């Protein structure tokens, strides 16, 4: 959350200690640090090291800029003392710590932006002035969010920005370029009948299906273990590729299958969006859900149009392209399924 006053510009939130420690970043085999017994038995001297490492990482990840000029900031940890390091209760026993990042206000007319420079493809969500009816803003790696605008007299206002655009971009980028498995699934249903008109209808049906489960999961009405969802997604890719090898015509059974697999893929998106929106009030989650889904659909249409344009010059070889492409998609899905089963 970001709040502005005449005396301070403050970013508040909670962070996972392990996410910011260099020795644990980029290592999927190391689980998040646990409060019990490791973190609550950490010595004051070790906590000094942890906080120093955390702040060094934050300095790299977060940059506050006013009219392009980088501003210094100071860290505070409300309710936390190195001599008595009790961490707040939270889900999954993860080592969360509350944090406040204070930026000294500067004079003059301009815009304050927060730049997100992460290298783990994480998404930064900021609620600007939580006391007002302002929807959360999203920033992907390498992007920024506007926090406030200020006139020459020092009067500040909330940024004039469309939250919908940031969520459209989020949904799009979670497919292109991040969602290789999703891309292969879309190409798989395209290869069964590589014509633009019917395939766009199937894409819309697929989006409708994953919108249902995505919404239900994010709102907390539906819960399914992420590992099993990822296995089912891989299986759906493998099945689409295999079925293409004998499918002669896209009929009702294929349409039903696309809808069913869309429900599964929606649970996969929910594991991403649910983590992103976990601290966003429920009444402010509607626009992110709508924007994210529209962004996903735009990405799917982009994939289909590009695939259609690429295949048009090779009409004489469409059958061969369908056959080889389907085998490759089935192989990729099968590989991912085996790999993900191995993580159980």
C-alpha positions in Angstrom: 0.0 0.0 0.0 1.2 3.5 -0.8 0.2 6.6 1.2 1.3 10.2 0.8 1.3 13.0 3.4 3.1 16.4 3.6 5.8 14.8 5.7 6.4 11.4 4.0 5.7 9.2 1.1 5.3 5.7 2.5 5.1 2.2 0.9 3.8 -0.4 3.3 3.6 -4.1 3.0 4.6 -7.6 4.1 7.5 -9.5 2.6 8.8 -13.1 2.7 12.3 -12.9 4.2 13.6 -15.8 2.1 12.5 -14.1 -1.1 14.9 -11.3 -0.4 17.9 -13.3 0.8 20.4 -13.9 -2.1 21.2 -17.5 -0.9 17.6 -18.5 -1.4 16.7 -16.7 -4.6 16.6 -18.7 -7.9 16.6 -22.0 -6.0 13.3 -23.8 -6.5 14.5 -26.7 -4.3 14.8 -24.6 -1.2 11.4 -23.9 0.5 10.6 -20.5 2.1 12.3 -19.9 5.4 10.1 -21.1 8.3 9.4 -19.2 11.5 9.6 -22.3 13.6 12.2 -23.2 14.6 14.6 -21.5 12.3 13.6 -17.9 12.2 12.4 -17.5 15.8 15.7 -19.0 17.0 17.8 -16.8 14.9 20.4 -14.8 16.9 20.4 -11.0 16.9 23.7 -11.0 15.0 22.3 -13.2 12.3 19.2 -11.0 12.0 21.5 -8.0 11.4 22.9 -10.0 8.5 19.5 -10.9 7.2 18.2 -7.4 7.3 21.3 -6.1 5.6 20.9 -8.6 2.8 17.1 -7.9 2.5 17.7 -4.2 2.2 20.4 -4.7 -0.4 18.0 -6.8 -2.5 15.2 -4.3 -2.0 17.5 -1.5 -3.1 18.1 -3.4 -6.3 14.4 -4.4 -6.8 12.7 -1.1 -6.0 13.5 2.4 -7.4 11.6 5.5 -6.5 11.9 8.2 -9.2 10.4 11.7 -9.2 10.6 13.2 -12.7 13.2 10.6 -13.6 15.4 11.4 -10.6 16.1 8.6 -8.2 15.1 9.3 -4.6 16.7 7.8 -1.5 14.5 5.8 0.9 14.7 4.4 4.5 13.4 1.0 5.8 11.4 0.5 9.0 10.0 -2.8 10.4 6.9 -2.1 12.5 6.5 -4.3 15.5 9.8 -6.1 14.9 12.9 -6.0 17.1 16.2 -7.8 16.3 16.5 -8.5 20.0 13.0 -10.1 20.1 12.4 -11.3 16.5 8.8 -12.4 16.6 7.4 -12.5 13.1 3.7 -11.9 12.3 1.3 -14.9 12.0 0.5 -15.7 8.4 -0.5 -18.4 6.0 1.7 -21.5 5.5 4.1 -20.7 8.3 6.1 -18.5 5.9 8.6 -16.1 7.4 6.8 -12.8 6.7 7.9 -9.5 8.1 6.1 -6.1 8.0 8.0 -3.3 6.3 7.6 0.4 5.7 9.7 2.2 3.1 9.8 5.9 3.7 10.7 8.4 0.9 11.3 12.1 1.8 8.9 14.3 -0.3 10.5 16.6 -2.7 9.3 20.0 -4.0 8.2 20.9 -7.4 5.8 19.7 -10.1 6.1 16.2 -11.3 5.2 12.5 -10.9 6.5 9.9 -8.5 6.9 6.4 -9.9 7.9 3.1 -8.4 10.1 0.9 -10.7 10.1 -2.9 -10.3 13.4 -4.4 -11.3 13.0 -8.0 -10.2 14.7 -10.9 -12.0 12.3 -13.7 -10.9 9.3 -12.7 -13.1 7.4 -11.7 -10.0 4.6 -9.1 -10.1 4.4 -6.1 -7.9 1.0 -5.0 -6.8 0.4 -1.6 -5.3 -2.8 -0.2 -3.8 -2.5 3.6 -3.9 -4.1 5.2 -0.9 -6.1 2.3 0.5 -8.6 4.7 2.2 -9.8 5.8 -1.3 -11.7 3.8 -3.9 -8.7 3.2 -6.1 -8.1 -0.1 -7.8 -4.7 -1.9 -7.4 -2.0 -1.3 -10.0 0.2 -4.0 -11.4 3.8 -3.8 -12.5 5.7 -6.7 -14.2 9.4 -7.0 -14.2 11.1 -4.0 -15.8 8.0 -1.8 -15.5 6.8 0.9 -13.1 3.6 2.2 -11.5 2.7 5.8 -10.9 2.2 6.6 -7.2 1.3 10.3 -7.2 1.4 13.6 -9.1 2.3 16.9 -7.5 1.8 20.4 -8.6 4.1 23.4 -8.2 2.4 24.3 -4.8 3.2 20.9 -3.4 -0.4 19.6 -3.6 -0.5 15.9 -4.4 -3.1 13.9 -6.2 -3.5 10.2 -7.0 -2.1 9.2 -10.4 -4.3 9.6 -13.5 -3.9 6.0 -14.7 -6.2 3.2 -15.9 -5.8 0.1 -13.7 -7.5 -1.9 -16.4 -4.6 -1.4 -18.8 -2.1 -2.7 -16.2 -4.2 -5.9 -15.7 -4.7 -6.4 -19.5 -0.9 -6.3 -19.8 -0.6 -8.7 -16.9 -2.9 -11.3 -18.4 -1.3 -10.9 -21.9 2.2 -11.4 -20.5 1.3 -14.4 -18.4 0.6 -16.1 -21.8 3.1 -14.3 -24.0 6.0 -14.8 -23.2 5.6 -16.6 -19.8 3.0 -19.3 -20.6 4.7 -21.7 -22.9 2.4 -24.5 -21.8 -0.6 -22.4 -22.5 0.8 -21.3 -25.9 1.3 -24.9 -26.9 -2.2 -25.8 -25.9 -3.6 -23.0 -28.1 -1.5 -24.1 -31.0 -2.6 -27.6 -30.5 -6.3 -26.8 -30.8 -5.4 -24.6 -33.9 -3.6 -27.5 -35.6 -6.8 -29.6 -35.5 -8.5 -27.2 -37.8 -6.2 -24.4 -39.0 -8.9 -22.0 -40.0 -9.3 -18.6 -38.4 -13.0 -18.3 -38.0 -13.9 -21.5 -36.1 -10.7 -21.4 -34.0 -11.4 -17.9 -32.7 -14.8 -19.3 -31.4 -13.0 -22.1 -29.7 -10.5 -19.7 -28.1 -13.4 -17.6 -26.7 -15.0 -20.8 -25.3 -11.7 -21.8 -23.7 -11.4 -18.3 -22.2 -14.9 -18.5 -20.8 -14.1 -21.8 -19.2 -10.8 -20.7 -17.5 -12.5 -17.5 -16.4 -15.0 -19.5 -14.4 -12.5 -21.5 -12.4 -10.1 -18.5 -12.2 -12.8 -16.4 -10.6 -14.0 -19.1 -8.3 -10.4 -19.9 -7.1 -9.3 -16.3 -6.6 -12.5 -15.5 -4.7 -11.8 -18.5 -2.4 -14.8 -20.6 -3.6 -12.7 -23.3 -5.0 -9.4 -24.8 -3.9 -7.2 -27.4 -5.7 -3.5 -28.3 -5.0 -1.3 -26.4 -7.5 1.0 -29.4 -8.2 -2.0 -31.6 -9.3 -3.3 -28.7 -11.5 0.1 -28.4 -13.2 0.1 -32.1 -13.9 -3.4 -31.9 -15.4 -2.4 -29.0 -17.6 0.5 -30.9 -18.9 -1.8 -33.9 -19.5 -4.2 -31.7 -21.4 -1.4 -30.5 -23.7 -0.3 -34.1 -24.4 -3.9 -35.2 -25.0 -4.6 -32.4 -27.5 -1.5 -33.3 -29.4 -2.2 -37.0 -29.5 -5.9 -36.6 -30.4 -4.9 -34.4 -33.3 -3.2 -37.4 -34.9 -6.5 -39.2 -35.5 -9.0 -36.4 -35.3 -10.8 -36.0 -38.7 -13.3 -33.3 -37.8 -13.8 -30.9 -34.9 -17.1 -32.0 -33.5 -19.1 -31.7 -30.2 -16.7 -33.9 -28.3 -13.7 -31.8 -29.1 -15.6 -28.6 -28.1 -16.6 -30.2 -24.8 -13.0 -31.2 -24.2 -11.7 -27.7 -24.9 -14.2 -26.3 -22.3 -13.2 -29.0 -19.8 -9.5 -28.3 -20.3 -10.2 -24.6 -20.0 -11.6 -25.2 -16.5 -8.3 -26.8 -15.6 -6.1 -24.1 -17.1 -8.2 -21.5 -15.2 -7.0 -23.2 -11.9 -3.5 -22.8 -13.2 -3.9 -19.1 -13.8 -5.6 -18.9 -10.4 -2.4 -20.1 -8.7 -0.7 -17.1 -10.2 -3.4 -14.4 -9.8 -4.4 -15.7 -6.4 -0.9 -15.1 -5.0 -0.9 -11.7 -6.6 -4.2 -10.6 -5.2 -4.0 -12.3 -1.8 -3.8 -9.0 0.2 -6.1 -7.1 -2.1 -9.6 -6.5 -0.7 -12.3 -8.7 -2.3 -14.3 -5.7 -3.5 -11.3 -4.5 -5.5 -10.6 -7.9 -7.2 -13.3 -7.6 -9.9 -11.4 -5.3 -12.3 -8.1 -7.3 -12.0 -10.0 -10.5 -12.8 -11.8 -8.9 -15.8 -8.6 -7.2 -17.1 -6.5 -10.3 -16.6 -9.0 -12.5 -18.5 -9.3 -10.1 -21.4 -5.5 -9.9 -21.6 -5.3 -13.7 -21.8 -7.9 -13.7 -24.6 -6.0 -11.0 -26.5 -2.8 -13.1 -26.2 -4.6 -16.2 -27.4 -6.0 -14.4 -30.4 -2.6 -13.1 -31.2 -1.1 -16.6 -31.1 -3.9 -17.9 -33.4 -3.6 -15.0 -35.9 0.2 -15.4 -36.1 -0.1 -19.2 -36.5 -2.7 -18.7 -39.3 -0.5 -16.2 -41.1 2.5 -18.5 -40.8 0.7 -21.5 -42.2 -1.1 -19.8 -45.1 1.9 -19.9 -47.5 2.3 -23.6 -46.9 -1.2 -24.9 -47.8 0.2 -27.8 -49.7 2.0 -29.0 -46.6 -0.7 -28.4 -44.0 -1.2 -32.1 -43.3 2.5 -32.6 -42.6 2.7 -29.4 -40.4 -0.4 -30.7 -38.5 1.2 -34.1 -38.0 4.7 -32.9 -36.9 3.4 -30.1 -34.8 1.0 -32.3 -33.0 3.7 -34.9 -32.2 6.0 -32.1 -30.8 3.1 -30.7 -28.7 2.2 -34.2 -27.4 5.9 -34.9 -26.6 6.2 -31.6 -24.7 3.1 -32.2 -22.7 4.1 -35.8 -21.9 7.6 -34.6 -20.7 6.1 -31.9 -18.5 3.6 -34.4 -17.0 6.3 -36.8 -16.1 8.5 -34.0 -14.8 5.7 -32.6 -12.6 4.7 -36.0 -11.3 8.3 -36.4 -10.2 7.9 -33.4 -7.8 5.1 -35.1 -5.8 
